[in-house]
Amino acid sequence: MSEVKLNKEQLLVIDKLDINIEGEINSLELLFERSMNDISLEDLLIILKVSNALYRSSTRIIDDDDYDSYIAELKNRDPDHSYLSTIEPEILVESKTVALPEKMLSTDKAYSFEAIRKWTDRFLKAAEEIGVMESEIQIRVTPKLDGYAAYDDGISLYTRGDGIRGQDITRAFNKGLQVANSGSRGLGPGEIVIKKSYFDSILSKKFENSRNIQAAIIAEKKVDESIQKAIDEGACVFFPFSLIENWTGHYKEILTDFDKIVDKIWTSVDYDIDGVILEVTNETLKEHMGATRHHHRWQIAFKVNAESAEVKVLEVTPQTSRTGRVTPVAELEPTKLSGATISRATVHHYNMVKTNGVGPGAIVQLVRSGLVIPKIEKVLKSVAPQLAESCPSCGTHLIWESDHLVCPNKTDCPAQTENTLVHFFKTLGNIDGFGPKVIEKLHESGIKKIHEIYELQQFQFISFGFGDKTAQNLVEQLKISREVEIEDWRFLAAFGVSRMGGGNCEKLLHHHTLDSLFEATIEDLVKLDGFALVSAEAVVEGLANIEEEFRKVRALGFNLAITPKASEQSEGETPIFGKIVVFTGSMTQGSRGDMEKDAKALGAKVAKSVTGKTSLLVTGDKVGANKINAARDKGVQVLSELEYLDLISKK
């Protein structure tokens, strides 16, 4: 890298980040000048956070290829690191974060047709599980806009933030920003974009790239006259995903004419794109497939594939994850691939090391998939495998569990305890300030348990090296996180039990209370839909491991919204039981999120878009006649907000 000097505007952005930089600011500048091998994991995370924040605030410090190289390095060193499953936040200096009306997740990625085929196999399996006919499965293909992600609920416009909390940027509409394709407000997620042709012909000489313009539109300060003109002329728009150009057809057509369909969509809009998005349209199937914390399983982005190289392995080093699973990382002879120097790559698990003979001197085929992730495609020359014997974090002797080597020291392994704390606050989603850097500092000060953090006083934070104001804010945030209502299933998922993501936690709590769940047996869980024997065994064992800490944390008085029990939702008990309900427009009697939550409690299935299987479309303010007429044409009952509230009030 060339010499890096941070300006005042960049320093304001960095000040918003959850990082602690020791020494003068030139210490940070010097980080960017080090070779990859001289950068510690801690400094690598600082580089990534700073680079992402500056890019998204239009004050970029490094180019995309360099950022991708740093991401690849983190994947090599710690494939399970929480930063890799975190939605990269949009940073605004001026604003505080607020809860989004609806989660905005990232999109899973595929870099080959074979990966797309595997995705279709997954949704076909899911369809078979719930009795959805193959003839009913349609796929929608759209351009993947490369703009500034935002959410419009009809009243406010929000940045995507971290996917759960964003920042209010309604001022962009107050500056005259229009909705693309003459659309109405309140259409949910989308991107702020500018036409390529307009940028190239009018603005490219004045601005380095289109992101400079996108950032200016949402900033509090008055925009440049040339940007205001672009807004007034409709060249800068908010483009809701629901209005974007698309190809929709039976999934078999994708498998037959994949290249043709992708090529057509890739060139269908006059905006910057970085791929195409494929998604299942069947609402029942989407509901069943659900989502991870990072992405929807029913959706995938196709991006450009990568080149490959034959590389010599120097050493295989172990990395311990939050779950205790130890991942083998191949240290490689530095190799230039797709514009980046690669020196590490993950070897999926230690059984692959053992069976394929991966060790010093092995020759592997390396692929830099999507110009980001270095991946070992195959082993071309085998040697004696290099296996780990002890945990690199705590020194405990490792044991085999299926294909993996695992550290059994769940309570005192630093890698597991620190990452468990990070996972808790990230999953909880209602607290600011407790990111990896703060957790690392607390862990170094001897704090190893969740309940210990909540019991800390301001003077204790100060004694750990936090400033007075920061310490006060952290104590206040801990108080807020106990008072703000969160779902009981999210609270349970935050403890990180294996095979207990949010979806499975919600399923379990439909049948058990938070207390009775710890008494459930393997036999009890196997009876529930979606829990095979292996999953049930893992859940029961995992719950036993966290029970003591769970009860201590719960006793701190969290405000939990209780998941309704299946027995409380007997058919006929509510007018909307078993019906598929879609809410649209701006609601006046409560937020759309609250109405969706209440509908689920009454036994309804809430969907995001209208299909032929939708039972009810509930309309708030500012809903276009075309949307209402299209729903009625499909046989969907349309109710106003007040008509709906009257309906559910009836026994």
C-alpha positions as CSV (number, residue, x, y, z in Angstrom):
1,M,0.0,0.0,0.0
2,S,1.1,3.6,-0.5
3,E,1.3,6.0,2.4
4,V,-2.0,6.6,4.2
5,K,-3.0,10.0,5.7
6,L,-6.3,10.4,7.4
7,N,-8.2,13.6,7.0
8,K,-10.6,15.3,9.5
9,E,-13.7,13.9,7.8
10,Q,-12.3,10.4,7.9
11,L,-11.4,10.8,11.6
12,L,-15.0,11.8,12.4
13,V,-16.3,8.5,10.8
14,I,-13.6,6.5,12.6
15,D,-14.7,8.0,15.9
16,K,-18.1,6.4,15.5
17,L,-16.6,2.9,15.4
18,D,-16.4,0.4,18.2
19,I,-12.6,0.2,18.1
20,N,-9.8,1.2,20.5
21,I,-6.7,2.5,18.8
22,E,-3.6,2.6,21.1
23,G,-1.3,5.6,20.7
24,E,-1.5,8.4,18.2
25,I,-3.6,8.3,15.0
26,N,-0.4,7.7,13.0
27,S,-0.5,4.2,14.6
28,L,-3.6,3.5,12.6
29,E,-2.2,5.0,9.4
30,L,0.9,2.7,9.7
31,L,-1.3,-0.4,9.9
32,F,-2.2,0.0,6.3
33,E,1.4,0.0,5.3
34,R,2.3,-3.3,6.9
35,S,2.7,-6.6,4.9
36,M,-0.1,-9.1,5.5
37,N,2.1,-11.4,7.5
38,D,3.0,-8.6,10.0
39,I,-0.6,-7.8,10.8
40,S,-2.1,-9.3,14.0
41,L,-5.7,-10.5,14.0
42,E,-6.7,-7.6,16.2
43,D,-5.2,-5.1,13.8
44,L,-6.7,-6.9,10.8
45,L,-10.2,-6.3,12.3
46,I,-9.4,-2.7,12.8
47,I,-8.3,-2.3,9.2
48,L,-11.6,-4.0,8.0
49,K,-13.9,-1.9,10.2
50,V,-12.1,1.4,9.3
51,S,-12.0,0.6,5.6
52,N,-15.7,-0.5,5.4
53,A,-16.8,2.6,7.4
54,L,-14.8,5.0,5.2
55,Y,-16.0,3.3,2.0
56,R,-19.6,3.5,3.0
57,S,-19.3,7.2,4.0
58,S,-17.7,8.0,0.7
59,T,-14.2,8.7,2.1
60,R,-12.6,5.5,0.8
61,I,-9.0,4.8,2.1
62,I,-8.2,1.6,0.1
63,D,-9.6,0.1,-3.1
64,D,-12.0,-2.9,-3.4
65,D,-9.2,-5.4,-4.2
66,D,-7.2,-4.5,-1.1
67,Y,-10.3,-4.7,1.0
68,D,-11.2,-8.1,-0.5
69,S,-7.6,-9.3,0.3
70,Y,-8.0,-8.3,4.0
71,I,-11.4,-10.2,4.1
72,A,-9.8,-13.2,2.6
73,E,-7.0,-13.1,5.2
74,L,-9.6,-13.0,8.0
75,K,-11.4,-16.0,6.5
76,N,-8.1,-17.9,6.4
77,R,-7.1,-17.1,9.9
78,D,-10.6,-17.5,11.5
79,P,-13.3,-18.8,9.2
80,D,-15.9,-18.7,12.0
81,H,-15.1,-15.1,13.1
82,S,-18.2,-13.1,13.9
83,Y,-17.2,-10.3,11.6
84,L,-17.6,-12.6,8.6
85,S,-21.3,-13.3,9.5
86,T,-22.0,-9.6,10.4
87,I,-23.8,-7.4,7.9
88,E,-21.3,-4.7,7.1
89,P,-22.8,-1.6,8.6
90,E,-23.5,1.7,6.9
91,I,-21.9,4.4,9.0
92,L,-23.3,7.9,9.3
93,V,-21.5,10.4,11.6
94,E,-24.6,12.5,12.4
95,S,-27.2,10.0,13.5
96,K,-28.1,7.6,16.2
97,T,-29.3,4.1,15.5
98,V,-33.0,3.1,15.6
99,A,-34.7,-0.3,15.2
100,L,-35.6,-1.2,11.6
101,P,-39.2,-2.0,10.8
102,E,-38.0,-5.3,9.3
103,K,-34.6,-7.0,9.3
104,M,-32.4,-6.4,6.3
105,L,-30.2,-9.4,5.7
106,S,-27.2,-9.9,3.4
107,T,-27.5,-12.3,0.5
108,D,-25.7,-15.7,0.3
109,K,-23.4,-15.9,-2.8
110,A,-22.7,-18.4,-5.5
111,Y,-19.9,-18.2,-8.1
112,S,-20.7,-21.1,-10.3
113,F,-23.7,-22.8,-12.0
114,E,-23.0,-25.9,-9.9
115,A,-23.5,-23.8,-6.7
116,I,-26.8,-22.6,-8.1
117,R,-27.8,-26.2,-8.8
118,K,-27.0,-27.1,-5.2
119,W,-29.2,-24.3,-4.1
120,T,-32.1,-25.6,-6.2
121,D,-31.6,-29.0,-4.6
122,R,-32.0,-27.4,-1.2
123,F,-35.3,-25.7,-2.0
124,L,-36.6,-28.8,-3.7
125,K,-35.9,-30.8,-0.6
126,A,-37.7,-28.2,1.5
127,A,-40.6,-28.2,-0.9
128,E,-41.0,-31.9,-0.5
129,E,-40.9,-31.6,3.3
130,I,-44.0,-29.4,3.3
131,G,-45.9,-30.8,0.2
132,V,-45.3,-27.9,-2.2
133,M,-45.5,-29.3,-5.8
134,E,-42.6,-28.7,-8.1
135,S,-44.9,-27.2,-10.6
136,E,-45.7,-24.3,-8.1
137,I,-42.0,-23.3,-7.7
138,Q,-41.2,-20.1,-9.5
139,I,-37.9,-18.2,-9.4
140,R,-37.5,-14.5,-9.7
141,V,-34.2,-13.2,-11.1
142,T,-33.3,-9.5,-10.6
143,P,-30.2,-7.3,-10.9
144,K,-28.1,-7.0,-7.7
145,L,-27.9,-3.2,-7.4
146,D,-24.6,-1.8,-6.2
147,G,-26.0,1.2,-4.3
148,Y,-26.7,2.3,-0.7
149,A,-29.1,-0.1,1.0
150,A,-32.1,1.4,2.7
151,Y,-35.6,0.7,3.9
152,D,-38.7,2.8,3.3
153,D,-41.7,2.1,5.5
154,G,-43.8,5.0,4.0
155,I,-43.0,7.3,6.9
156,S,-39.3,7.1,7.3
157,L,-36.3,6.0,5.3
158,Y,-33.6,4.1,7.1
159,T,-30.1,2.9,6.4
160,R,-29.6,-0.8,6.6
161,G,-27.1,-0.4,9.4
162,D,-26.3,-3.8,10.9
163,G,-29.4,-5.3,9.5
164,I,-31.4,-4.9,12.8
165,R,-30.7,-1.2,13.7
166,G,-30.2,1.6,11.2
167,Q,-30.2,5.4,11.0
168,D,-33.1,7.7,10.0
169,I,-32.3,9.3,6.6
170,T,-35.8,10.5,5.7
171,R,-34.1,13.8,4.8
172,A,-33.1,12.2,1.5
173,F,-36.8,12.3,0.4
174,N,-37.0,15.8,1.8
175,K,-34.3,16.7,-0.7
176,G,-36.5,15.5,-3.5
177,L,-35.3,11.9,-3.9
178,Q,-37.9,10.0,-6.0
179,V,-38.9,6.4,-5.9
180,A,-37.9,4.6,-9.1
181,N,-40.4,3.7,-11.8
182,S,-42.9,6.2,-10.4
183,G,-43.4,4.0,-7.4
184,S,-45.1,5.0,-4.2
185,R,-43.5,5.3,-0.7
186,G,-43.6,2.4,1.7
187,L,-42.4,-0.4,-0.5
188,G,-39.8,-1.7,2.0
189,P,-36.1,-2.5,1.1
190,G,-34.2,-1.1,-1.8
191,E,-31.1,0.8,-2.8
192,I,-30.3,4.5,-3.4
193,V,-28.7,4.5,-6.9
194,I,-27.7,6.8,-9.7
195,K,-28.0,6.1,-13.4
196,K,-24.7,5.0,-14.9
197,S,-25.2,6.9,-18.1
198,Y,-26.0,10.2,-16.2
199,F,-23.0,9.7,-13.9
200,D,-20.6,8.9,-16.8
201,S,-21.7,11.8,-19.0
202,I,-22.3,14.6,-16.4
203,L,-20.9,13.8,-12.9
204,S,-17.8,11.6,-13.5
205,K,-15.4,14.5,-13.9
206,K,-16.4,16.0,-10.6
207,F,-16.9,12.9,-8.5
208,E,-14.6,9.8,-8.2
209,N,-17.5,7.3,-8.1
210,S,-21.2,7.1,-7.6
211,R,-20.9,6.2,-3.9
212,N,-19.7,9.8,-3.2
213,I,-23.1,10.9,-4.6
214,Q,-25.2,8.3,-2.7
215,A,-23.5,9.3,0.6
216,A,-24.1,13.0,-0.1
217,I,-27.8,12.4,-0.6
218,I,-28.3,10.9,2.8
219,A,-26.0,13.3,4.7
220,E,-27.5,16.1,6.9
221,K,-25.6,18.8,5.1
222,K,-26.9,20.5,1.9
223,V,-25.9,18.6,-1.3
224,D,-23.8,19.9,-4.1
225,E,-25.8,21.8,-6.8
226,S,-24.9,19.2,-9.4
227,I,-26.2,16.3,-7.1
228,Q,-29.4,18.3,-6.4
229,K,-29.9,18.6,-10.1
230,A,-29.4,14.9,-10.6
231,I,-32.0,14.3,-7.9
232,D,-34.5,16.8,-9.4
233,E,-34.0,15.2,-12.9
234,G,-34.7,11.7,-11.5
235,A,-31.2,10.3,-12.2
236,C,-30.8,9.6,-8.4
237,V,-33.6,7.5,-7.0
238,F,-34.5,5.1,-4.3
239,F,-35.1,1.8,-6.1
240,P,-37.4,-0.6,-4.1
241,F,-36.5,-4.2,-4.9
242,S,-40.2,-5.0,-5.5
243,L,-40.2,-2.7,-8.6
244,I,-36.9,-3.7,-10.2
245,E,-36.6,-5.4,-13.6
246,N,-37.0,-9.1,-13.3
247,W,-37.3,-12.5,-15.0
248,T,-39.8,-14.8,-13.3
249,G,-40.4,-18.4,-14.4
250,H,-40.4,-22.0,-13.4
251,Y,-37.2,-23.1,-11.7
252,K,-36.4,-25.7,-14.5
253,E,-36.1,-22.9,-17.0
254,I,-33.2,-21.5,-14.8
255,L,-31.4,-24.8,-15.0
256,T,-32.0,-25.0,-18.8
257,D,-31.3,-21.4,-19.9
258,F,-29.2,-20.1,-17.0
259,D,-26.6,-18.2,-19.0
260,K,-29.2,-16.6,-21.3
261,I,-31.4,-15.5,-18.4
262,V,-28.5,-14.1,-16.4
263,D,-27.0,-12.2,-19.4
264,K,-30.4,-10.6,-20.0
265,I,-30.9,-9.5,-16.4
266,W,-27.3,-8.4,-16.0
267,T,-27.8,-5.7,-18.7
268,S,-31.4,-4.8,-17.9
269,V,-30.9,-1.6,-15.9
270,D,-28.9,1.6,-16.2
271,Y,-27.4,1.3,-12.8
272,D,-24.2,-0.3,-11.3
273,I,-24.8,-3.9,-10.4
274,D,-22.4,-6.6,-9.0
275,G,-24.4,-9.7,-9.8
276,V,-27.9,-11.1,-10.1
277,I,-30.2,-12.3,-7.3
278,L,-32.3,-15.5,-7.6
279,E,-35.1,-16.0,-5.1
280,V,-38.0,-18.4,-4.6
281,T,-41.4,-16.7,-4.9
282,N,-43.6,-19.3,-3.2
283,E,-44.4,-17.7,0.2
284,T,-45.1,-21.0,2.0
285,L,-41.8,-22.4,0.8
286,K,-39.9,-19.2,1.8
287,E,-41.5,-19.3,5.3
288,H,-40.4,-22.9,5.7
289,M,-36.8,-22.3,4.5
290,G,-36.4,-19.3,6.7
291,A,-33.1,-17.5,7.2
292,T,-29.7,-17.7,9.0
293,R,-28.6,-14.6,11.0
294,H,-26.8,-13.5,7.9
295,H,-29.0,-14.3,4.9
296,H,-32.3,-15.8,3.6
297,R,-32.0,-19.4,2.6
298,W,-34.6,-19.0,-0.2
299,Q,-32.4,-16.3,-1.9
300,I,-28.9,-16.4,-3.5
301,A,-26.7,-14.0,-5.5
302,F,-24.8,-15.2,-8.5
303,K,-21.5,-13.4,-9.0
304,V,-18.5,-13.9,-11.3
305,N,-16.4,-17.0,-10.9
306,A,-12.6,-17.1,-10.2
307,E,-9.3,-18.2,-11.6
308,S,-7.2,-20.9,-9.9
309,A,-3.5,-21.8,-9.2
310,E,-1.4,-24.7,-8.0
311,V,0.1,-23.8,-4.6
312,K,2.5,-25.5,-2.2
313,V,1.5,-25.9,1.5
314,L,4.0,-24.7,4.0
315,E,2.1,-25.7,7.2
316,V,-1.3,-26.5,8.6
317,T,-2.2,-24.4,11.6
318,P,-5.3,-24.8,13.9
319,Q,-7.9,-22.0,14.7
320,T,-10.4,-22.5,17.5
321,S,-14.0,-21.2,17.0
322,R,-16.7,-20.1,19.4
323,T,-18.2,-23.6,19.3
324,G,-14.9,-25.3,20.2
325,R,-14.5,-26.7,16.7
326,V,-10.9,-26.4,15.5
327,T,-10.5,-25.4,11.9
328,P,-7.3,-26.3,9.9
329,V,-5.8,-23.4,8.0
330,A,-3.2,-24.1,5.3
331,E,-0.3,-21.6,5.3
332,L,0.7,-21.3,1.6
333,E,3.6,-20.1,-0.5
334,P,2.4,-16.5,-1.2
335,T,0.6,-16.7,-4.6
336,K,-0.8,-13.9,-6.7
337,L,-4.4,-14.8,-7.6
338,S,-7.1,-12.5,-9.2
339,G,-5.1,-9.4,-8.2
340,A,-4.4,-10.4,-4.6
341,T,-1.6,-12.2,-2.8
342,I,-2.9,-15.3,-1.0
343,S,-1.0,-16.8,1.8
344,R,-3.6,-18.8,3.7
345,A,-6.7,-20.9,2.9
346,T,-9.1,-22.9,5.0
347,V,-9.1,-26.7,4.7
348,H,-12.7,-27.5,5.5
349,H,-12.1,-29.8,8.4
350,Y,-9.4,-32.0,9.9
351,N,-10.8,-35.2,8.4
352,M,-10.1,-33.6,5.0
353,V,-6.5,-33.0,6.2
354,K,-6.2,-36.6,7.3
355,T,-7.8,-38.4,4.3
356,N,-6.3,-36.1,1.6
357,G,-2.8,-35.9,3.0
358,V,-2.6,-32.1,3.6
359,G,0.7,-31.0,5.3
360,P,4.0,-29.3,4.6
361,G,4.9,-30.0,1.0
362,A,1.4,-30.9,-0.3
363,I,0.3,-29.3,-3.6
364,V,-3.2,-27.9,-3.7
365,Q,-5.4,-26.3,-6.4
366,L,-6.4,-22.9,-5.0
367,V,-9.5,-20.9,-6.2
368,R,-10.2,-17.4,-5.2
369,S,-13.9,-17.7,-5.5
370,G,-15.7,-14.5,-6.4
371,L,-12.4,-12.6,-6.2
372,V,-12.7,-12.8,-2.4
373,I,-12.6,-16.2,-0.7
374,P,-9.5,-18.4,-1.2
375,K,-10.6,-22.0,-1.3
376,I,-8.8,-25.3,-1.7
377,E,-10.6,-27.0,-4.6
378,K,-8.6,-30.2,-4.5
379,V,-5.3,-31.8,-3.3
380,L,-3.0,-32.5,-6.3
381,K,-0.1,-34.0,-4.3
382,S,-0.6,-35.7,-0.9
383,V,1.9,-35.9,2.0
384,A,1.8,-37.0,5.6
385,P,-1.1,-35.1,7.2
386,Q,-0.3,-32.5,9.8
387,L,-2.9,-32.9,12.6
388,A,-3.4,-30.8,15.6
389,E,-3.2,-32.4,19.1
390,S,-4.0,-29.6,21.4
391,C,-6.2,-26.5,21.3
392,P,-4.2,-23.4,20.2
393,S,-6.2,-21.2,22.5
394,C,-6.0,-23.1,25.8
395,G,-3.8,-26.2,25.2
396,T,-6.5,-28.8,26.0
397,H,-6.1,-32.1,24.2
398,L,-8.4,-32.2,21.2
399,I,-11.0,-35.0,20.6
400,W,-12.7,-36.2,17.4
401,E,-16.4,-35.5,16.7
402,S,-17.3,-36.8,13.3
403,D,-15.1,-35.0,10.7
404,H,-13.9,-32.4,13.2
405,L,-11.3,-32.0,16.0
406,V,-13.0,-30.2,18.9
407,C,-11.7,-28.5,22.1
408,P,-13.8,-30.0,25.0
409,N,-12.9,-27.1,27.4
410,K,-16.1,-25.2,27.1
411,T,-15.7,-23.1,30.2
412,D,-12.1,-21.9,30.3
413,C,-11.0,-21.8,26.6
414,P,-10.4,-18.1,25.8
415,A,-11.4,-18.5,22.1
416,Q,-14.7,-20.0,23.1
417,T,-15.6,-17.8,26.1
418,E,-14.7,-14.5,24.3
419,N,-16.6,-15.4,21.1
420,T,-19.6,-16.6,23.1
421,L,-19.9,-13.1,24.7
422,V,-19.6,-11.5,21.2
423,H,-22.3,-13.8,19.9
424,F,-24.7,-13.1,22.8
425,F,-24.7,-9.3,22.2
426,K,-24.8,-9.5,18.4
427,T,-27.7,-11.9,18.5
428,L,-29.6,-10.0,21.2
429,G,-29.7,-7.0,18.7
430,N,-31.0,-4.4,21.1
431,I,-27.8,-3.0,22.5
432,D,-25.1,-0.7,21.2
433,G,-21.4,-0.6,22.2
434,F,-20.7,-4.2,23.0
435,G,-18.8,-5.1,19.9
436,P,-15.8,-7.5,19.6
437,K,-13.3,-4.8,20.7
438,V,-15.1,-4.0,23.9
439,I,-15.7,-7.7,24.6
440,E,-12.0,-8.4,24.1
441,K,-11.1,-5.7,26.6
442,L,-13.5,-7.0,29.1
443,H,-12.3,-10.6,28.6
444,E,-8.7,-9.5,29.1
445,S,-9.8,-7.9,32.4
446,G,-11.1,-11.3,33.6
447,I,-14.8,-11.1,32.6
448,K,-15.8,-14.5,31.2
449,K,-19.6,-14.7,31.7
450,I,-22.6,-12.8,30.3
451,H,-24.1,-12.2,33.8
452,E,-20.8,-10.7,35.0
453,I,-21.0,-8.0,32.3
454,Y,-24.5,-7.0,33.3
455,E,-23.4,-6.7,36.9
456,L,-20.5,-4.3,36.1
457,Q,-20.7,-0.8,37.6
458,Q,-19.4,2.4,36.0
459,F,-16.3,2.5,38.2
460,Q,-15.4,-1.1,37.1
461,F,-15.5,-0.2,33.4
462,I,-13.2,2.8,34.2
463,S,-10.8,0.5,36.0
464,F,-10.7,-1.7,32.9
465,G,-9.4,1.3,30.9
466,F,-12.6,2.8,29.5
467,G,-13.2,6.6,29.6
468,D,-15.7,8.1,32.0
469,K,-18.3,8.9,29.3
470,T,-17.8,5.5,27.5
471,A,-18.2,3.7,30.9
472,Q,-21.4,5.6,31.6
473,N,-22.8,4.8,28.1
474,L,-22.0,1.1,28.5
475,V,-23.8,0.9,31.8
476,E,-26.8,2.7,30.3
477,Q,-26.9,0.4,27.3
478,L,-26.9,-2.7,29.6
479,K,-29.9,-1.2,31.4
480,I,-31.7,-0.5,28.1
481,S,-31.1,-4.0,26.8
482,R,-33.0,-5.4,29.8
483,E,-35.9,-3.0,29.5
484,V,-36.5,-3.1,25.7
485,E,-38.8,-5.9,24.8
486,I,-37.2,-8.8,22.8
487,E,-38.6,-12.1,21.7
488,D,-37.9,-15.0,24.1
489,W,-36.6,-17.1,21.1
490,R,-34.0,-14.4,20.3
491,F,-32.9,-14.3,23.9
492,L,-32.5,-18.1,23.9
493,A,-30.6,-18.1,20.5
494,A,-28.2,-15.5,21.9
495,F,-26.6,-18.2,24.1
496,G,-25.2,-20.0,21.0
497,V,-26.3,-23.5,21.6
498,S,-25.4,-25.8,18.6
499,R,-28.2,-26.2,16.2
500,M,-30.3,-23.6,17.9
501,G,-30.5,-20.6,15.6
502,G,-33.5,-18.3,15.9
503,G,-35.8,-20.5,13.8
504,N,-35.2,-23.6,15.8
505,C,-35.5,-21.7,19.1
506,E,-38.9,-20.3,18.0
507,K,-40.1,-23.8,17.0
508,L,-39.1,-25.2,20.4
509,L,-40.8,-22.4,22.3
510,H,-44.0,-23.1,20.5
511,H,-44.1,-26.3,22.6
512,H,-42.1,-25.5,25.7
513,T,-41.6,-22.6,28.1
514,L,-38.1,-21.3,28.7
515,D,-38.0,-23.2,32.0
516,S,-39.6,-26.5,30.8
517,L,-37.3,-26.6,27.8
518,F,-34.4,-27.5,30.0
519,E,-36.3,-30.5,31.2
520,A,-37.1,-31.7,27.7
521,T,-35.6,-35.1,26.7
522,I,-34.2,-36.3,23.4
523,E,-37.4,-38.3,22.9
524,D,-39.5,-35.1,23.5
525,L,-37.6,-33.2,20.8
526,V,-37.6,-35.9,18.2
527,K,-41.4,-35.8,18.2
528,L,-41.3,-32.2,17.0
529,D,-41.2,-31.3,13.3
530,G,-37.7,-30.5,12.1
531,F,-35.7,-32.3,14.9
532,A,-34.0,-35.5,13.9
533,L,-32.2,-37.7,16.4
534,V,-28.8,-36.1,15.9
535,S,-30.2,-32.5,16.3
536,A,-32.2,-33.5,19.3
537,E,-29.1,-35.0,21.0
538,A,-27.0,-31.9,20.3
539,V,-29.7,-29.5,21.6
540,V,-30.3,-31.4,24.8
541,E,-26.5,-31.6,25.5
542,G,-26.1,-27.9,24.6
543,L,-29.0,-26.8,26.9
544,A,-27.4,-28.7,29.8
545,N,-24.1,-26.9,29.2
546,I,-25.7,-23.4,29.3
547,E,-28.4,-23.9,31.9
548,E,-26.6,-22.4,34.9
549,E,-25.5,-19.3,33.0
550,F,-28.9,-19.0,31.3
551,R,-30.8,-18.9,34.6
552,K,-28.4,-16.3,36.0
553,V,-28.8,-14.0,33.0
554,R,-32.6,-14.4,32.9
555,A,-32.8,-13.5,36.6
556,L,-31.5,-10.1,35.7
557,G,-35.0,-9.2,34.5
558,F,-35.1,-9.1,30.7
559,N,-38.3,-7.9,29.1
560,L,-39.2,-11.0,27.1
561,A,-42.1,-11.3,24.6
562,I,-43.3,-14.9,25.1
563,T,-43.8,-17.1,22.0
564,P,-47.4,-18.4,21.8
565,K,-47.7,-22.1,22.4
566,A,-49.1,-24.4,19.7
567,S,-51.8,-25.5,22.1
568,E,-53.0,-22.0,22.4
569,Q,-53.5,-21.7,18.6
570,S,-56.1,-24.4,18.1
571,E,-57.9,-24.1,14.8
572,G,-60.9,-21.8,14.8
573,E,-59.8,-19.9,18.0
574,T,-58.9,-16.8,16.0
575,P,-60.3,-15.5,12.7
576,I,-56.9,-15.5,11.0
577,F,-55.6,-18.8,12.3
578,G,-53.7,-20.6,9.5
579,K,-54.2,-17.8,7.0
580,I,-51.4,-16.1,5.1
581,V,-51.5,-12.4,5.8
582,V,-49.6,-9.6,4.1
583,F,-49.3,-6.0,5.5
584,T,-48.6,-3.1,3.3
585,G,-48.5,0.7,3.5
586,S,-48.1,2.9,6.6
587,M,-50.1,1.8,9.6
588,T,-51.7,4.3,12.0
589,Q,-52.6,2.0,15.0
590,G,-49.1,0.6,15.5
591,S,-45.9,-0.3,13.6
592,R,-46.1,-2.9,10.9
593,G,-43.6,-5.0,12.8
594,D,-45.9,-5.1,15.8
595,M,-48.9,-6.0,13.7
596,E,-47.0,-8.8,12.1
597,K,-46.0,-10.1,15.5
598,D,-49.6,-10.0,16.8
599,A,-50.8,-11.8,13.7
600,K,-48.3,-14.6,14.3
601,A,-49.5,-14.8,17.9
602,L,-53.0,-15.3,16.5
603,G,-51.8,-18.3,14.4
604,A,-51.4,-16.5,11.1
605,K,-48.5,-16.9,8.7
606,V,-47.1,-13.5,7.8
607,A,-45.7,-13.0,4.3
608,K,-44.0,-10.1,2.6
609,S,-45.6,-10.2,-0.8
610,V,-48.9,-11.2,-2.3
611,T,-49.3,-14.5,-4.2
612,G,-52.3,-16.6,-5.2
613,K,-52.1,-18.3,-1.8
614,T,-52.3,-15.1,0.2
615,S,-55.5,-15.0,2.3
616,L,-55.5,-11.4,3.4
617,L,-53.9,-8.1,2.3
618,V,-54.1,-5.5,5.0
619,T,-53.6,-2.0,3.7
620,G,-52.5,1.1,5.5
621,D,-52.0,4.6,4.0
622,K,-50.4,5.3,0.7
623,V,-51.1,2.0,-1.0
624,G,-51.5,2.2,-4.8
625,A,-54.7,1.1,-6.5
626,N,-52.7,-1.2,-8.8
627,K,-51.4,-3.2,-5.9
628,I,-54.9,-3.6,-4.4
629,N,-56.4,-4.5,-7.8
630,A,-53.7,-7.0,-8.5
631,A,-54.3,-8.7,-5.1
632,R,-58.1,-8.9,-5.8
633,D,-57.4,-10.3,-9.2
634,K,-55.7,-13.2,-7.4
635,G,-58.7,-13.8,-5.2
636,V,-57.1,-12.2,-2.2
637,Q,-59.3,-10.5,0.4
638,V,-58.3,-6.9,0.9
639,L,-59.0,-5.2,4.2
640,S,-58.2,-1.7,5.5
641,E,-56.2,-1.5,8.7
642,L,-59.4,-0.7,10.7
643,E,-61.4,-3.5,9.0
644,Y,-58.6,-5.9,9.9
645,L,-58.5,-4.8,13.6
646,D,-62.2,-5.2,13.7
647,L,-61.9,-8.7,12.3
648,I,-59.3,-10.0,14.8
649,S,-61.3,-8.5,17.7
650,K,-64.1,-10.9,17.0
651,K,-64.2,-14.3,18.8
